[in-house]
Amino acid sequence: MHNRPAGLEDKPLAPASDARSLAHSLMQYRQPDTLRAIAEIAVSLVPFVALWVLMWSLIEINYLLVLVIAVPAAGLLVRIFMIQHDCGHGSYFRYKKANDWVGRIAGVLTFTPYSMWRRVHALHHANSGNLDKRGFGDVHTLTVDEYRSKTLWGRLTYRLYRNPLVMFGIGPAFLFLFQHRLPVGMMRAGWQPWISSMGTNLSILVFCGVLVWLVGLKTFVLIHGPIVLIAASVGVWLFFVQHQFEDTVWDNDDDWNWHHAALHGSSHYDLPRVLHWFTANIGLHHVHHLCSRIPFYSLQRVLRDHPELRDVSTVTLAESLACVRLVLWDSAQRRLVTFREANSTS
């Protein structure tokens, strides 16, 4: 990983006061652009529908080609999820009702209950990098000491959870197809999470029912199944890389600072331009955490206007592959380490 510019490895990270000042300066980018927001919906939804219809027309001809087309279709579904994500932050449109209704509709396509997810995600933003407030909207991460204190069964369970096949294969499928059907983590938080989950479930049932009526159950599963599964895995991967990189930041509550954690505990995922488009600039995650009310279509402008942010917490596409091996937070070294590294220092 290279959190700092080449040749400046010994330069200390920006203090929390600088991060706070920077967050304040980013507030000028929070203004939504209604026409731009509508255009971004159009260029995401229309091609998604077109690719779905194309896959339908090809399913009896060449299913391998259908699966190939499912990849960009899944990319567009990820983009639709990011629109839902911005709506949840109240940043996509100027008005709350517009954000909420677009978010709810997008939630049907992404199999994600909008209001419930918004509440959990807000907790993630409020507590990201805080070791004493883990468990909401984050990737479960143990410290080295916590892992060592586990029983053999506890260690095996954690290793299984951190296995890439589970983390990016079985896990995303379970999360979006099953776990999101109930307000997991919010079951005692009143009626609103239940309304969100059950309302989304009913809408998904109607949406899928109409498509099944039009194309048939088998065709629907063979087309929509791969799209949803690929998009779910990509979504989990993005969320993983955004916080699970070597020089991320974790602190106990007494030492934790929100601005510092936002800037240095969130990555700048330096992707090729086409992938930035499909992922709606969510790779500029350090900027997003510093000021979550900035619409995704304004994040690149922030980076152009503030070049000092380009080399903060940067993770390239090639470097991100190594993040899978980083599984435990070493408080002494202040970095994520592998199981082997943790064992070698025991």
Secondary structure as UniProt FT lines:
FT   TURN            6..7
FT   TURN            9..10
FT   HELIX           16..25
FT   HELIX           26..29
FT   HELIX           34..58
FT   TURN            59..61
FT   HELIX           63..88
FT   TURN            89..90
FT   HELIX           96..110
FT   HELIX           114..127
FT   TURN            128..129
FT   HELIX           131..133
FT   STRAND          142..143
FT   HELIX           144..149
FT   HELIX           152..162
FT   HELIX           164..165
FT   HELIX           166..170
FT   HELIX           171..177
FT   HELIX           179..181
FT   TURN            182..185
FT   TURN            187..188
FT   HELIX           191..215
FT   HELIX           217..243
FT   TURN            246..247
FT   TURN            253..255
FT   HELIX           258..264
FT   STRAND          268..270
FT   HELIX           273..278
FT   TURN            279..283
FT   HELIX           285..290
FT   TURN            292..293
FT   HELIX           296..298
FT   HELIX           299..305
FT   HELIX           307..309
FT   TURN            310..311
FT   STRAND          314..316
FT   HELIX           317..320
FT   HELIX           321..325
FT   STRAND          328..330
FT   TURN            331..334
FT   STRAND          335..337
FT   HELIX           339..344
//
